[in-house]
Amino acid sequence: MDHFLGRDRVFKMLGNRRKKFYKKLTETLKASGEGKIMPMERRKDLSLKEFKEHYVRKGIPVVMEGAAKDWDCAKKWSMEYFKELHGEDEIILVDHKIEGYPFEKIKLKDVIDNIRMGGKKYYRFYPLLARHPEHIKDFDYNWLLDRKVKPALFDLFQVFMGGENTITNFHNSNPPNLFVQAYGQKEWIVYSHYYTMVVDPVPVRNAYRNAPYKKNNLPFDPFNPDYESPYNLWKYIDGHQTVLQPGDVLWVPPFYWHAVRNTTDSIGVGYRWVAPLYAFKVSPLYMLLDCFSTKPNLLKSYKLTREDSNLIWLAESGKLDEYLKEKKEKLKNMKVNPI
């Protein structure tokens, strides 16, 4: 109801019922005892059959240790590698930590220089293959396709580049994810979508959800947990943690809540695809809510994602039309005044 009517309106309508629900939830969680952050399962030489029949079918995360260690992305990629090859790429850098998602248009080389100098810029969702399809050779694409859940509408390779101690706060979304760690180390903490009532996300109009900013204008931080109110219920739920090394591949099912921290300068790539039926099987509620997205709607969201996922946040904050207009004018000027 929050999604359709707005949280404030629903609070006015059902505030007492919500309070009773969370009182009962608190009692139930406390009776079960404190939760734990447990090591995520890591498997070497995990067979395709077991991966599909156990981890995919049941929606369980797992690290396939060293599965990509012989891929070129794990052997060749570095910050300098991308700066030399694609440093002149103009990109959209969205600040996911600030309400309203401010963004800047910047060259990739400037982001990499900031990272190398200890800065806090963190480039997410770089649409690498959409811009430079030759990098498909850096992956064992057949290996990825074998593990892709079908039917699927399309797939994506999205690169993440960040410096030491940069963080992405808790969030979830519907595309399944085979995340390949190519360079450096990245720490993940994940919670099942089963605990969404504890996360209590603010209703949004797109298909990407963040944990709410309830204290000091910050969400719950699993890397430095503070279990005081309003985050007291997090103390009673179980999560899983792992640190990915170059060549590791992490399977993340749809709608799993996760936060990540780069423990070193880091480059990773999410191989994602859109599989609505599988996502619906994992969480019918969330997939249904995704179908009612309006900023942007689900079909437009998919279209923007294929070009650059960062455009989704521009759409939600009402800045997409402005950005596209500027981009169109720039292309027009380049045709009139070619270099």
DAUR-V785701 format. One record per pair of residues at least 12 apart in sequence whose C-alpha atoms are under 10 Angstrom apart, sorted by sequence separation. I is the first residue (numbers start at 0). J is the second residue. D is the distance in whole Angstrom. If there is no record, write none. Layout:
((I	J	D) (I	J	D))
This chain:
((91	103	6) (92	104	6) (110	122	7) (198	210	6) (199	211	7) (200	212	9) (218	230	9) (219	231	10) (221	233	9) (275	287	10) (299	311	9) (300	312	10) (310	322	9) (50	63	9) (90	103	8) (91	104	5) (92	105	7) (197	210	10) (198	211	8) (214	227	10) (310	323	10) (90	104	6) (91	105	7) (92	106	9) (214	228	9) (219	233	8) (275	289	10) (300	314	9) (89	104	7) (90	105	6) (91	106	9) (92	107	9) (107	122	9) (195	210	9) (213	228	9) (214	229	7) (275	290	10) (295	310	10) (296	311	10) (299	314	10) (45	61	10) (89	105	6) (90	106	6) (91	107	9) (213	229	7) (214	230	8) (295	311	7) (45	62	9) (46	63	10) (88	105	8) (89	106	4) (90	107	6) (213	230	8) (221	238	9) (240	257	10) (242	259	9) (294	311	8) (295	312	9) (45	63	7) (87	105	9) (88	106	5) (89	107	6) (92	110	9) (107	125	10) (171	189	10) (200	218	10) (222	240	10) (238	256	10) (239	257	9) (240	258	10) (241	259	10) (242	260	9) (243	261	10) (251	269	10) (294	312	9) (295	313	10) (296	314	10) (40	59	9) (41	60	9) (42	61	7) (43	62	9) (44	63	7) (45	64	9) (87	106	6) (88	107	6) (89	108	9) (155	174	10) (166	185	10) (169	188	9) (170	189	10) (171	190	10) (221	240	10) (238	257	9) (240	259	10) (242	261	9) (243	262	10) (248	267	10) (250	269	10) (294	313	9) (295	314	6) (39	59	10) (40	60	8) (41	61	6) (42	62	6) (43	63	6) (44	64	8) (86	106	7) (87	107	6) (88	108	8) (89	109	10) (90	110	9) (154	174	9) (156	176	10) (158	178	10) (163	183	9) (165	185	10) (166	186	9) (167	187	10) (169	189	9) (198	218	9) (242	262	8) (245	265	9) (247	267	10) (248	268	10) (249	269	9) (250	270	10) (251	271	10) (253	273	10) (294	314	6) (295	315	7) (39	60	8) (40	61	5) (41	62	5) (42	63	5) (43	64	5) (44	65	9) (45	66	9) (85	106	9) (86	107	5) (87	108	6) (88	109	10) (135	156	9) (154	175	10) (155	176	10) (156	177	10) (157	178	9) (158	179	9) (159	180	10) (162	183	10) (163	184	9) (164	185	9) (166	187	10) (169	190	9) (171	192	9) (198	219	9) (244	265	10) (245	266	9) (246	267	10) (248	269	9) (253	274	9) (293	314	10) (294	315	5) (39	61	7) (40	62	6) (41	63	6) (42	64	6) (43	65	7) (44	66	7) (85	107	7) (86	108	4) (87	109	9) (134	156	10) (156	178	9) (158	180	10) (160	182	9) (161	183	10) (163	185	9) (164	186	10) (245	267	9) (248	270	10) (253	275	10) (293	315	9) (294	316	8) (295	317	10) (39	62	7) (40	63	9) (41	64	6) (42	65	9) (43	66	8) (85	108	8) (86	109	8) (151	174	10) (156	179	10) (158	181	10) (244	267	10) (294	317	8) (40	64	10) (41	65	10) (42	66	9) (82	106	10) (84	108	10) (86	110	9) (132	156	10) (161	185	10) (243	267	10) (253	277	8) (254	278	8) (295	319	10) (82	107	7) (83	108	8) (86	111	8) (252	277	9) (253	278	6) (81	107	8) (82	108	5) (86	112	10) (94	120	8) (95	121	9) (129	155	8) (252	278	8) (253	279	9) (255	281	10) (81	108	8) (82	109	9) (93	120	9) (94	121	8) (128	155	8) (129	156	8) (148	175	8) (253	280	10) (254	281	8) (255	282	10) (82	110	9) (92	120	8) (93	121	9) (94	122	9) (95	123	9) (127	155	9) (128	156	6) (129	157	9) (147	175	8) (170	198	10) (253	281	7) (254	282	7) (273	301	8) (79	108	9) (82	111	7) (92	121	8) (93	122	8) (94	123	9) (126	155	8) (127	156	6) (128	157	8) (147	176	9) (169	198	9) (252	281	8) (253	282	8) (78	108	9) (81	111	8) (82	112	9) (92	122	6) (93	123	8) (126	156	6) (127	157	6) (128	158	9) (147	177	9) (170	200	9) (91	122	8) (92	123	8) (93	124	10) (124	155	10) (125	156	8) (126	157	5) (127	158	7) (146	177	9) (169	200	10) (254	285	8) (78	110	10) (79	111	8) (90	122	9) (91	123	9) (92	124	9) (124	156	8) (125	157	5) (126	158	7) (127	159	10) (174	206	10) (189	221	9) (198	230	9) (253	285	10) (254	286	9) (78	111	6) (79	112	9) (91	124	10) (92	125	9) (124	157	5) (125	158	5) (126	159	10) (172	205	10) (173	206	7) (188	221	7) (197	230	9) (253	286	9) (78	112	9) (91	125	9) (123	157	8) (124	158	5) (125	159	6) (143	177	8) (172	206	6) (173	207	8) (187	221	10) (188	222	8) (197	231	9) (198	232	9) (90	125	8) (123	158	7) (124	159	6) (125	160	8) (171	206	9) (172	207	5) (173	208	10) (187	222	9) (197	232	6) (198	233	8) (78	114	9) (79	115	9) (90	126	9) (122	158	8) (123	159	5) (124	160	9) (171	207	6) (172	208	6) (186	222	9) (196	232	10) (197	233	7) (221	257	10) (222	258	9) (78	115	8) (122	159	6) (123	160	7) (170	207	7) (171	208	5) (172	209	9) (221	258	8) (222	259	9) (121	159	8) (122	160	5) (123	161	8) (170	208	5) (171	209	7) (197	235	9) (220	258	8) (221	259	9) (222	260	8) (121	160	6) (122	161	6) (169	208	8) (170	209	4) (171	210	9) (194	233	9) (197	236	8) (219	258	10) (120	160	9) (121	161	4) (122	162	10) (169	209	6) (170	210	6) (120	161	7) (121	162	7) (138	179	9) (168	209	7) (169	210	5) (170	211	9) (85	127	10) (88	130	9) (119	161	8) (120	162	7) (121	163	10) (167	209	10) (168	210	7) (169	211	9) (194	236	7) (118	161	9) (119	162	6) (168	211	10) (193	236	10) (194	237	9) (117	161	10) (118	162	7) (119	163	8) (121	165	7) (123	167	9) (194	238	10) (85	130	10) (117	162	7) (118	163	9) (119	164	8) (120	165	8) (121	166	8) (191	236	10) (85	131	9) (114	160	8) (115	161	9) (116	162	9) (117	163	7) (118	164	10) (119	165	6) (121	167	9) (190	236	8) (191	237	8) (208	254	9) (210	256	9) (114	161	6) (115	162	7) (117	164	9) (118	165	9) (119	166	9) (190	237	7) (191	238	7) (207	254	9) (209	256	9) (210	257	10) (113	161	10) (114	162	5) (115	163	9) (117	165	10) (189	237	9) (190	238	5) (191	239	9) (208	256	9) (209	257	10) (210	258	10) (111	160	8) (113	162	8) (114	163	8) (168	217	9) (169	218	8) (189	238	6) (190	239	7) (209	258	10) (110	160	9) (111	161	8) (168	218	7) (169	219	8) (188	238	7) (189	239	5) (190	240	9) (110	161	9) (111	162	9) (114	165	10) (168	219	8) (169	220	8) (188	239	6) (189	240	7) (110	162	10) (168	220	7) (169	221	9) (187	239	8) (188	240	4) (189	241	9) (167	220	10) (168	221	9) (187	240	6) (188	241	7) (166	220	10) (168	222	10) (186	240	7) (187	241	5) (188	242	9) (186	241	6) (187	242	6) (166	222	10) (185	241	8) (186	242	4) (187	243	8) (185	242	5) (186	243	6) (184	242	7) (185	243	5) (186	244	9) (198	256	9) (184	243	6) (185	244	7) (195	254	10) (183	243	8) (184	244	5) (185	245	9) (192	252	10) (195	255	9) (76	137	9) (182	243	10) (183	244	7) (184	245	7) (191	252	9) (192	253	9) (193	254	9) (194	255	9) (195	256	8) (72	134	9) (75	137	9) (180	242	10) (181	243	9) (182	244	8) (183	245	6) (187	249	10) (189	251	9) (191	253	10) (192	254	6) (193	255	9) (194	256	9) (71	134	9) (72	135	10) (74	137	9) (180	243	6) (181	244	8) (182	245	5) (183	246	10) (184	247	10) (191	254	8) (192	255	5) (193	256	9) (71	135	10) (72	136	9) (73	137	8) (179	243	9) (180	244	6) (181	245	5) (182	246	8) (190	254	10) (191	255	5) (192	256	6) (71	136	8) (72	137	5) (73	138	9) (178	243	10) (179	244	9) (180	245	5) (181	246	6) (190	255	6) (191	256	6) (192	257	10) (70	136	9) (71	137	4) (72	138	6) (179	245	8) (180	246	6) (181	247	8) (189	255	7) (190	256	5) (191	257	9) (70	137	6) (71	138	7) (72	139	10) (179	246	7) (180	247	6) (181	248	9) (189	256	6) (190	257	6) (69	137	10) (70	138	6) (71	139	9) (179	247	6) (180	248	6) (188	256	8) (189	257	4) (190	258	9) (69	138	9) (70	139	7) (178	247	8) (179	248	5) (180	249	8) (188	257	6) (189	258	7) (69	139	9) (70	140	10) (96	166	9) (178	248	5) (179	249	7) (187	257	7) (188	258	5) (189	259	9) (67	138	8) (95	166	10) (96	167	8) (177	248	6) (178	249	5) (179	250	9) (187	258	6) (188	259	6) (67	139	8) (95	167	8) (96	168	8) (176	248	10) (177	249	6) (178	250	6) (186	258	8) (187	259	5) (188	260	9) (66	139	10) (95	168	8) (176	249	8) (177	250	5) (178	251	8) (186	259	6) (187	260	7) (176	250	6) (177	251	6) (185	259	7) (186	260	5) (187	261	9) (67	142	9) (175	250	8) (176	251	5) (177	252	9) (185	260	6) (186	261	6) (66	142	10) (175	251	6) (176	252	6) (184	260	9) (185	261	4) (186	262	7) (174	251	9) (175	252	5) (176	253	8) (184	261	6) (185	262	6) (186	263	10) (174	252	8) (175	253	5) (183	261	8) (184	262	6) (185	263	7) (173	252	8) (174	253	6) (175	254	8) (183	262	8) (184	263	6) (185	264	9) (206	285	9) (172	252	9) (173	253	5) (174	254	8) (175	255	9) (183	263	6) (184	264	7) (185	265	7) (206	286	9) (171	252	10) (172	253	6) (173	254	5) (182	263	9) (183	264	6) (184	265	6) (185	266	9) (78	160	8) (171	253	8) (172	254	5) (173	255	9) (182	264	8) (183	265	4) (184	266	8) (185	267	8) (206	288	8) (207	289	9) (77	160	10) (78	161	10) (171	254	5) (172	255	8) (182	265	5) (183	266	7) (184	267	9) (205	288	9) (206	289	5) (170	254	8) (171	255	6) (172	256	8) (181	265	8) (182	266	5) (183	267	8) (204	288	9) (205	289	7) (206	290	8) (170	255	8) (171	256	5) (172	257	10) (180	265	8) (181	266	6) (182	267	7) (203	288	10) (204	289	8) (205	290	9) (206	291	9) (207	292	10) (169	255	10) (170	256	5) (171	257	7) (180	266	7) (181	267	5) (182	268	10) (202	288	10) (203	289	10) (205	291	9) (206	292	6) (169	256	6) (170	257	6) (171	258	9) (179	266	9) (180	267	4) (181	268	7) (204	291	8) (205	292	5) (206	293	9) (168	256	10) (169	257	5) (170	258	7) (179	267	6) (180	268	7) (204	292	5) (205	293	6) (206	294	9) (168	257	8) (169	258	4) (170	259	10) (178	267	7) (179	268	5) (180	269	9) (192	281	9) (193	282	9) (203	292	8) (204	293	5) (205	294	5) (206	295	8) (167	257	9) (168	258	5) (169	259	8) (178	268	6) (179	269	6) (192	282	8) (203	293	9) (204	294	5) (205	295	6) (206	296	8) (55	146	9) (167	258	6) (168	259	7) (177	268	8) (178	269	4) (179	270	7) (203	294	8) (204	295	7) (205	296	7) (206	297	7) (55	147	10) (56	148	10) (166	258	7) (167	259	5) (168	260	9) (176	268	10) (177	269	6) (178	270	6) (204	296	8) (205	297	8) (55	148	8) (166	259	6) (167	260	7) (176	269	6) (177	270	5) (178	271	8) (192	285	9) (204	297	10) (207	300	10) (51	145	10) (165	259	8) (166	260	4) (167	261	9) (175	269	9) (176	270	6) (177	271	6) (206	300	8) (47	142	9) (51	146	7) (164	259	10) (165	260	6) (166	261	7) (175	270	8) (176	271	5) (177	272	9) (205	300	8) (206	301	10) (50	146	8) (51	147	9) (164	260	6) (165	261	6) (166	262	9) (174	270	9) (175	271	6) (176	272	7) (51	148	9) (163	260	8) (164	261	5) (165	262	8) (174	271	6) (175	272	6) (176	273	10) (47	145	8) (48	146	9) (162	260	9) (163	261	5) (164	262	5) (165	263	9) (173	271	10) (174	272	6) (175	273	7) (47	146	7) (161	260	9) (162	261	7) (163	262	5) (164	263	7) (165	264	9) (173	272	9) (174	273	5) (175	274	7) (161	261	7) (162	262	8) (163	263	4) (164	264	8) (165	265	9) (173	273	8) (174	274	7) (175	275	10) (160	261	9) (161	262	10) (162	263	6) (163	264	5) (164	265	10) (173	274	8) (174	275	8) (161	263	8) (162	264	4) (163	265	7) (173	275	8) (175	277	9) (161	264	6) (162	265	6) (174	277	9) (175	278	8) (77	181	8) (78	182	9) (146	250	10) (160	264	8) (161	265	6) (162	266	9) (173	277	9) (174	278	7) (207	311	9) (76	181	7) (77	182	6) (160	265	6) (161	266	7) (173	278	6) (206	311	9) (207	312	9) (73	179	9) (75	181	9) (76	182	6) (77	183	9) (159	265	8) (160	266	5) (161	267	9) (172	278	9) (173	279	9) (205	311	8) (72	179	9) (73	180	7) (74	181	8) (75	182	9) (76	183	10) (159	266	6) (160	267	7) (205	312	9) (72	180	9) (73	181	4) (74	182	8) (158	266	7) (159	267	5) (160	268	9) (173	281	9) (72	181	6) (73	182	6) (158	267	6) (159	268	6) (173	282	9) (205	314	9) (71	181	9) (72	182	8) (73	183	10) (157	267	8) (158	268	4) (159	269	8) (205	315	7) (68	179	10) (70	181	9) (157	268	5) (158	269	6) (204	315	7) (67	179	7) (68	180	9) (156	268	6) (157	269	5) (158	270	9) (173	285	8) (203	315	9) (66	179	9) (67	180	8) (68	181	8) (96	209	10) (155	268	10) (156	269	6) (157	270	7) (172	285	9) (173	286	7) (63	177	10) (65	179	10) (67	181	8) (95	209	9) (98	212	9) (155	269	8) (156	270	5) (157	271	8) (172	286	9) (62	177	9) (65	180	9) (155	270	6) (156	271	7) (60	176	10) (61	177	10) (62	178	9) (63	179	10) (96	212	10) (154	270	7) (155	271	5) (156	272	9) (173	289	8) (58	175	10) (60	177	10) (62	179	10) (154	271	6) (155	272	6) (172	289	9) (98	216	9) (153	271	9) (154	272	4) (155	273	9) (97	216	9) (153	272	6) (154	273	7) (55	175	10) (96	216	9) (97	217	9) (152	272	7) (153	273	6) (154	274	9) (96	217	8) (151	272	7) (152	273	5) (153	274	8) (96	218	9) (150	272	10) (151	273	5) (152	274	6) (147	270	9) (149	272	9) (150	273	9) (151	274	4) (152	275	8) (147	271	9) (148	272	8) (149	273	9) (150	274	6) (151	275	7) (147	272	8) (148	273	9) (149	274	7) (150	275	8) (151	276	9) (144	270	10) (147	273	10) (148	274	7) (149	275	10) (150	276	8) (151	277	9) (143	270	8) (147	274	9) (149	276	9) (150	277	8) (143	271	10) (148	276	10) (149	277	8) (60	189	9) (148	277	7) (60	190	10) (140	270	10) (148	278	10) (60	191	9) (59	191	9) (58	191	9) (121	261	10) (127	268	9) (126	268	10) (123	266	10) (125	268	9) (121	265	10) (122	266	10) (123	267	10) (124	268	8) (125	269	10) (123	268	10) (124	269	8) (117	264	9) (157	304	10) (39	187	9) (153	301	9) (157	305	10) (39	188	9) (115	264	8) (152	301	9) (155	304	8) (156	305	10) (38	188	9) (39	189	9) (114	264	7) (154	304	10) (155	305	7) (157	307	9) (37	188	9) (114	265	9) (154	305	8) (155	306	10) (157	308	9) (36	188	8) (37	189	10) (153	305	8) (155	307	10) (36	189	9) (111	264	10) (155	308	10) (36	190	9) (73	244	10) (74	245	9) (24	196	9) (25	197	9) (73	245	6) (74	246	8) (24	197	9) (72	245	9) (73	246	6) (72	246	8) (73	247	9) (21	196	9) (71	246	10) (21	197	9) (68	244	9) (70	246	8) (129	305	8) (130	306	9) (68	245	7) (69	246	7) (129	306	7) (130	307	10) (61	239	10) (65	243	10) (67	245	8) (68	246	4) (126	304	9) (129	307	8) (60	239	9) (62	241	8) (64	243	8) (65	244	8) (66	245	10) (67	246	4) (68	247	7) (126	305	8) (61	241	10) (62	242	10) (63	243	10) (64	244	8) (65	245	7) (66	246	6) (67	247	6) (68	248	9) (124	304	9) (126	306	7) (127	307	9) (62	243	8) (64	245	9) (65	246	5) (66	247	6) (67	248	7) (125	306	10) (126	307	6) (64	246	7) (65	247	5) (66	248	6) (125	307	7) (126	308	8) (63	246	9) (64	247	5) (65	248	7) (66	249	10) (124	307	7) (125	308	8) (126	309	9) (63	247	6) (64	248	6) (123	307	10) (124	308	6) (125	309	8) (36	221	9) (62	247	7) (63	248	5) (64	249	8) (123	308	9) (124	309	7) (62	248	6) (63	249	6) (78	264	8) (123	309	8) (61	248	8) (62	249	4) (63	250	8) (77	264	9) (78	265	8) (122	309	10) (61	249	6) (62	250	6) (77	265	8) (78	266	8) (60	249	7) (61	250	5) (62	251	9) (77	266	7) (60	250	5) (61	251	7) (76	266	8) (59	250	8) (60	251	5) (61	252	10) (76	267	10) (58	250	9) (59	251	8) (60	252	6) (58	251	8) (59	252	7) (60	253	10) (73	266	9) (58	252	6) (59	253	10) (72	266	10) (73	267	9) (6	201	8) (55	250	9) (57	252	9) (58	253	8) (60	255	9) (72	267	9) (5	201	9) (6	202	7) (54	250	8) (55	251	9) (56	252	10) (58	254	10) (59	255	9) (72	268	9) (5	202	7) (54	251	10) (55	252	7) (58	255	9) (4	202	10) (5	203	9) (34	232	10) (35	233	10) (36	234	10) (54	252	9) (2	201	9) (3	202	8) (33	232	9) (34	233	8) (35	234	8) (39	238	9) (40	239	9) (1	201	8) (2	202	5) (3	203	10) (33	233	9) (34	234	6) (35	235	8) (36	236	9) (37	237	7) (38	238	9) (39	239	5) (40	240	9) (41	241	9) (50	250	9) (1	202	6) (2	203	7) (3	204	9) (33	234	6) (34	235	4) (35	236	7) (36	237	6) (37	238	6) (38	239	5) (39	240	5) (40	241	8) (0	202	9) (1	203	9) (2	204	8) (32	234	9) (33	235	4) (34	236	4) (35	237	5) (36	238	5) (37	239	5) (38	240	5) (39	241	6) (29	232	9) (32	235	6) (33	236	7) (34	237	5) (35	238	6) (36	239	5) (37	240	6) (38	241	6) (39	242	9) (28	232	8) (31	235	8) (32	236	9) (33	237	8) (34	238	8) (35	239	8) (36	240	6) (37	241	9) (38	242	9) (43	247	10) (28	233	10) (29	234	9) (30	235	9) (31	236	9) (36	241	10) (42	247	10) (25	231	9) (28	234	9) (29	235	7) (41	247	9) (25	232	7) (28	235	6) (29	236	10) (41	248	10) (102	309	9) (24	232	9) (27	235	10) (28	236	8) (41	249	9) (100	309	10) (25	235	9) (39	249	10) (102	312	9) (21	232	10) (101	312	9) (102	313	8) (100	312	7) (101	313	8) (99	312	8) (100	313	7) (95	309	10) (99	313	9) (100	315	9) (101	316	9) (91	307	9) (93	309	7) (99	315	8) (100	316	7) (102	318	9) (90	307	9) (91	308	10) (92	309	8) (93	310	9) (95	312	9) (99	316	6) (101	318	9) (91	309	7) (94	312	10) (98	316	9) (99	317	9) (100	318	9) (104	322	10) (58	277	10) (90	309	9) (91	310	8) (93	312	8) (99	318	10) (58	278	10) (93	313	8) (56	277	9) (55	277	9) (58	280	9) (91	313	10) (57	280	10) (58	281	7) (56	280	10) (57	281	8) (56	281	9) (55	281	10) (91	322	10) (3	288	9) (2	288	8) (3	291	9) (2	291	9) (3	292	10) (2	292	9))
